[in-house]
Amino acid sequence: MIEPPRQPGTSGEVGLDHDEIKAELRALLDDVDTHSLGSFATSGSIPHAVNPGITVDDLGGIGLPLSRRDALELSKVAHQAPFGKRTETIVDESVRKTWELNSSQFTLQNPDWQQCMQGLVGRVANELGVIGGAKAVRAELYKLLLYEEGAFFERHKDSEKASGMFGTLVVALPSSHQSSMVSYWKRAAVNVHVDTAY
């Protein structure tokens, strides 16, 4: 436990300086990591995934794996994805270069998709060590992103989109591509890359 600094002269000891406080706090945080019930992040495939049945307003059904033709059509109804910078929402292709559709622009028609996602959320909750498991977590559809060749999003921290949000679930739908990497960091110490090539 970190004790508050003692006032010099009150008990013969000098109080902790800032470096000592930081070192003790770091040791406590590292201890949390060591005794954590789960992982900081998780990844994997969905063994029995179903086609979500993507239907886009003014476009219609989108097949999977995503074809070049459908990708081109999606880009025509999508908009450049912005990002949050402090209190602003801006578009800057040197930081984020990708297309997006808001959840109001498309629907997922296959009723089996929801069950597939519930299973995925349960698996992720268990692997992350969420107390209460799947019953304590829900996933909300937020965006459909389209990453073309050369697209990227620089290292960033996702902002809270809903009350109680503690993470982002990314589902990479099948499309023919090579060497696509998703990286995530835990403080500065852990750097994990997930290759989504299909």
C-alpha positions as CSV (number, residue, x, y, z in Angstrom):
1,M,0.0,0.0,0.0
2,I,1.2,3.5,-0.7
3,E,1.3,5.6,2.3
4,P,0.9,9.4,2.2
5,P,4.2,11.3,2.6
6,R,5.0,12.1,6.1
7,Q,5.7,15.7,7.0
8,P,9.4,16.2,7.7
9,G,10.1,16.5,11.4
10,T,6.9,14.8,12.6
11,S,8.2,11.3,12.9
12,G,11.9,11.7,12.0
13,E,11.2,10.6,8.4
14,V,11.3,12.5,5.2
15,G,8.2,12.1,2.9
16,L,8.3,10.1,-0.4
17,D,9.3,12.1,-3.4
18,H,7.4,11.9,-6.7
19,D,9.8,9.3,-8.2
20,E,9.2,7.0,-5.2
21,I,5.5,7.4,-5.5
22,K,5.5,6.7,-9.2
23,A,7.7,3.6,-8.6
24,E,5.4,2.2,-5.9
25,L,2.3,2.9,-8.1
26,R,3.9,1.1,-11.1
27,A,4.7,-1.9,-8.9
28,L,1.0,-2.0,-7.7
29,L,-0.2,-1.8,-11.3
30,D,2.2,-4.5,-12.4
31,D,0.9,-6.7,-9.6
32,V,-2.6,-6.2,-11.0
33,D,-1.4,-7.4,-14.4
34,T,0.2,-10.5,-12.8
35,H,-2.9,-11.5,-10.9
36,S,-5.4,-10.5,-13.6
37,L,-8.1,-13.1,-14.4
38,G,-7.8,-12.5,-18.1
39,S,-5.8,-11.0,-20.9
40,F,-5.5,-7.3,-21.9
41,A,-6.6,-8.2,-25.5
42,T,-7.7,-11.2,-27.4
43,S,-8.0,-12.3,-31.1
44,G,-9.0,-15.3,-33.1
45,S,-11.3,-16.6,-35.7
46,I,-15.0,-17.4,-35.5
47,P,-15.1,-21.1,-36.4
48,H,-18.8,-21.3,-37.4
49,A,-19.4,-17.7,-38.5
50,V,-22.5,-17.0,-40.6
51,N,-22.8,-14.3,-43.2
52,P,-24.3,-11.3,-41.5
53,G,-26.4,-10.4,-44.5
54,I,-25.2,-6.8,-45.0
55,T,-27.8,-4.6,-46.7
56,V,-26.7,-1.0,-47.4
57,D,-29.2,1.8,-48.0
58,D,-29.3,2.9,-51.7
59,L,-27.1,-0.1,-52.6
60,G,-28.7,-3.4,-51.5
61,G,-27.1,-6.6,-50.4
62,I,-23.3,-7.0,-50.1
63,G,-21.8,-10.5,-50.7
64,L,-19.0,-12.0,-48.7
65,P,-16.2,-12.5,-49.2
66,L,-16.3,-8.9,-50.3
67,S,-15.6,-8.5,-54.1
68,R,-13.7,-5.6,-55.7
69,R,-17.0,-4.5,-57.3
70,D,-18.9,-4.4,-54.0
71,A,-15.9,-2.7,-52.3
72,L,-16.0,0.0,-55.0
73,E,-19.8,0.4,-54.6
74,L,-19.4,0.7,-50.8
75,S,-16.8,3.4,-51.2
76,K,-19.3,5.4,-53.2
77,V,-21.9,5.6,-50.4
78,A,-19.3,5.8,-47.6
79,H,-17.6,8.9,-46.2
80,Q,-14.1,9.5,-45.0
81,A,-13.7,8.3,-41.4
82,P,-13.0,11.1,-39.0
83,F,-11.3,10.7,-35.6
84,G,-11.6,12.5,-32.3
85,K,-8.9,14.9,-31.2
86,R,-9.7,16.3,-27.8
87,T,-13.1,18.0,-28.2
88,E,-13.0,18.0,-32.0
89,T,-13.9,15.5,-34.7
90,I,-11.8,15.9,-37.7
91,V,-10.8,14.2,-41.0
92,D,-7.0,14.1,-41.6
93,E,-5.7,11.4,-44.0
94,S,-2.2,11.6,-42.4
95,V,-3.7,10.2,-39.3
96,R,-6.6,8.1,-40.5
97,K,-7.3,7.0,-44.1
98,T,-10.3,4.8,-44.4
99,W,-14.0,4.8,-45.4
100,E,-16.9,4.3,-43.1
101,L,-20.7,3.8,-43.0
102,N,-22.6,4.8,-39.9
103,S,-24.8,2.1,-38.5
104,S,-27.9,4.0,-39.7
105,Q,-26.7,3.4,-43.3
106,F,-26.9,-0.5,-43.3
107,T,-28.6,-3.4,-41.6
108,L,-27.5,-7.0,-40.9
109,Q,-30.4,-9.1,-42.2
110,N,-29.4,-12.6,-41.1
111,P,-31.1,-13.4,-37.8
112,D,-28.4,-16.0,-37.1
113,W,-25.8,-13.3,-36.9
114,Q,-27.0,-12.0,-33.5
115,Q,-26.5,-15.5,-32.0
116,C,-23.1,-15.7,-33.6
117,M,-22.1,-12.4,-32.0
118,Q,-23.5,-13.4,-28.6
119,G,-21.2,-16.5,-28.7
120,L,-18.3,-14.3,-29.7
121,V,-19.0,-11.7,-27.0
122,G,-19.1,-14.6,-24.4
123,R,-15.8,-15.9,-25.6
124,V,-14.2,-12.5,-25.5
125,A,-15.6,-11.7,-22.1
126,N,-14.1,-14.9,-20.7
127,E,-10.7,-14.4,-22.3
128,L,-10.6,-10.9,-21.0
129,G,-11.5,-12.1,-17.5
130,V,-14.7,-9.9,-17.3
131,I,-16.4,-10.6,-14.0
132,G,-19.9,-11.8,-14.8
133,G,-18.8,-13.0,-18.3
134,A,-21.1,-12.5,-21.2
135,K,-24.0,-11.5,-19.0
136,A,-22.1,-8.4,-17.9
137,V,-21.1,-7.3,-21.5
138,R,-23.0,-6.2,-24.6
139,A,-21.7,-5.3,-28.0
140,E,-23.3,-2.5,-30.0
141,L,-23.0,-2.1,-33.7
142,Y,-21.2,1.2,-34.4
143,K,-19.7,1.5,-37.9
144,L,-18.8,-0.5,-41.0
145,L,-15.3,0.3,-42.1
146,L,-13.7,-0.2,-45.5
147,Y,-9.9,-0.3,-45.7
148,E,-8.6,-0.1,-49.2
149,E,-5.0,-0.7,-50.2
150,G,-2.8,1.8,-48.3
151,A,-5.5,2.6,-45.8
152,F,-4.6,2.9,-42.1
153,F,-5.3,4.4,-38.7
154,E,-2.4,5.6,-36.7
155,R,-1.8,4.4,-33.1
156,H,-4.6,5.9,-31.0
157,K,-6.9,5.3,-28.0
158,D,-10.5,4.8,-28.8
159,S,-12.8,7.3,-27.1
160,E,-15.8,6.1,-25.1
161,K,-18.8,5.8,-27.4
162,A,-21.3,4.6,-24.8
163,S,-21.5,4.8,-21.0
164,G,-19.5,2.0,-19.5
165,M,-17.5,1.2,-22.6
166,F,-14.3,-0.5,-21.8
167,G,-13.1,-1.9,-25.2
168,T,-13.6,-2.2,-28.9
169,L,-14.7,-5.4,-30.6
170,V,-13.4,-5.5,-34.2
171,V,-14.9,-8.1,-36.5
172,A,-13.0,-8.4,-39.8
173,L,-15.4,-9.8,-42.4
174,P,-14.0,-11.9,-45.2
175,S,-12.4,-10.1,-48.1
176,S,-9.5,-11.1,-50.3
177,H,-6.5,-9.2,-49.0
178,Q,-2.9,-9.5,-48.0
179,S,-0.8,-8.5,-45.0
180,S,-3.3,-6.4,-43.1
181,M,-2.2,-5.8,-39.5
182,V,-4.1,-4.8,-36.5
183,S,-1.8,-3.8,-33.6
184,Y,-2.7,-3.0,-30.0
185,W,-0.6,-1.8,-27.1
186,K,-0.8,-2.1,-23.4
187,R,1.0,0.9,-21.9
188,A,4.3,1.0,-23.7
189,A,5.3,-2.6,-22.8
190,V,3.2,-4.9,-24.9
191,N,2.8,-4.6,-28.7
192,V,0.7,-7.3,-30.3
193,H,0.1,-7.7,-34.1
194,V,-2.8,-9.7,-35.5
195,D,-2.6,-10.5,-39.2
196,T,-6.1,-10.5,-40.8
197,A,-5.0,-11.8,-44.3
198,Y,-7.6,-13.9,-45.9
